[in-house]
Amino acid sequence: MLRLLEVVLFLVPFVAFGAWWWLAAGRGPSTALVGAAVVAVAVIAAGLVWFAAHDTLGPGKHYVPARWQNGEIVSGHAAPP
């Protein structure tokens, strides 16, 4: 059942594009649709750049994974070497 769900989720964008292409035969995408797509790609790119710049360990630091200590979970963190 899970495999079927994965296949369906994989095929949804292709089916949506095919339906759009068939319904808009010869007209092409509207200016609003192209503008919305450009804005969406720009927002995603900006988010990826921000995440890459702000979610990194500082120079010379190492990641200490989460561990079980004295009956409690100590979350992962950055520590000096």
MODELLER restraints for C-alpha pairs under 7 A, 6 or more apart:
rsr = mdl.restraints
at = mdl.atoms
rsr.add(forms.Gaussian(group=physical.xy_distance, feature=features.Distance(at['CA:57:A'], at['CA:78:A']), mean=6.65, stdev=0.5))
rsr.add(forms.Gaussian(group=physical.xy_distance, feature=features.Distance(at['CA:60:A'], at['CA:80:A']), mean=6.53, stdev=0.5))
rsr.add(forms.Gaussian(group=physical.xy_distance, feature=features.Distance(at['CA:60:A'], at['CA:81:A']), mean=6.95, stdev=0.5))
rsr.add(forms.Gaussian(group=physical.xy_distance, feature=features.Distance(at['CA:61:A'], at['CA:78:A']), mean=6.02, stdev=0.5))
rsr.add(forms.Gaussian(group=physical.xy_distance, feature=features.Distance(at['CA:61:A'], at['CA:79:A']), mean=5.45, stdev=0.5))
rsr.add(forms.Gaussian(group=physical.xy_distance, feature=features.Distance(at['CA:61:A'], at['CA:80:A']), mean=4.66, stdev=0.5))
rsr.add(forms.Gaussian(group=physical.xy_distance, feature=features.Distance(at['CA:61:A'], at['CA:81:A']), mean=6.09, stdev=0.5))
rsr.add(forms.Gaussian(group=physical.xy_distance, feature=features.Distance(at['CA:62:A'], at['CA:78:A']), mean=5.53, stdev=0.5))
rsr.add(forms.Gaussian(group=physical.xy_distance, feature=features.Distance(at['CA:62:A'], at['CA:79:A']), mean=5.46, stdev=0.5))
rsr.add(forms.Gaussian(group=physical.xy_distance, feature=features.Distance(at['CA:62:A'], at['CA:80:A']), mean=6.13, stdev=0.5))
rsr.add(forms.Gaussian(group=physical.xy_distance, feature=features.Distance(at['CA:62:A'], at['CA:81:A']), mean=6.14, stdev=0.5))
rsr.add(forms.Gaussian(group=physical.xy_distance, feature=features.Distance(at['CA:63:A'], at['CA:77:A']), mean=5.83, stdev=0.5))
rsr.add(forms.Gaussian(group=physical.xy_distance, feature=features.Distance(at['CA:63:A'], at['CA:78:A']), mean=4.62, stdev=0.5))
rsr.add(forms.Gaussian(group=physical.xy_distance, feature=features.Distance(at['CA:63:A'], at['CA:79:A']), mean=6.35, stdev=0.5))
rsr.add(forms.Gaussian(group=physical.xy_distance, feature=features.Distance(at['CA:64:A'], at['CA:76:A']), mean=5.42, stdev=0.5))
rsr.add(forms.Gaussian(group=physical.xy_distance, feature=features.Distance(at['CA:64:A'], at['CA:77:A']), mean=5.38, stdev=0.5))
rsr.add(forms.Gaussian(group=physical.xy_distance, feature=features.Distance(at['CA:64:A'], at['CA:78:A']), mean=5.94, stdev=0.5))
rsr.add(forms.Gaussian(group=physical.xy_distance, feature=features.Distance(at['CA:64:A'], at['CA:79:A']), mean=6.64, stdev=0.5))
rsr.add(forms.Gaussian(group=physical.xy_distance, feature=features.Distance(at['CA:65:A'], at['CA:76:A']), mean=4.36, stdev=0.5))
rsr.add(forms.Gaussian(group=physical.xy_distance, feature=features.Distance(at['CA:65:A'], at['CA:77:A']), mean=6.74, stdev=0.5))
rsr.add(forms.Gaussian(group=physical.xy_distance, feature=features.Distance(at['CA:66:A'], at['CA:73:A']), mean=6.88, stdev=0.5))
rsr.add(forms.Gaussian(group=physical.xy_distance, feature=features.Distance(at['CA:66:A'], at['CA:74:A']), mean=5.53, stdev=0.5))
rsr.add(forms.Gaussian(group=physical.xy_distance, feature=features.Distance(at['CA:66:A'], at['CA:75:A']), mean=4.43, stdev=0.5))
rsr.add(forms.Gaussian(group=physical.xy_distance, feature=features.Distance(at['CA:66:A'], at['CA:76:A']), mean=4.08, stdev=0.5))
rsr.add(forms.Gaussian(group=physical.xy_distance, feature=features.Distance(at['CA:67:A'], at['CA:73:A']), mean=5.72, stdev=0.5))
rsr.add(forms.Gaussian(group=physical.xy_distance, feature=features.Distance(at['CA:67:A'], at['CA:74:A']), mean=5.40, stdev=0.5))
rsr.add(forms.Gaussian(group=physical.xy_distance, feature=features.Distance(at['CA:67:A'], at['CA:75:A']), mean=6.76, stdev=0.5))
rsr.add(forms.Gaussian(group=physical.xy_distance, feature=features.Distance(at['CA:68:A'], at['CA:74:A']), mean=6.19, stdev=0.5))
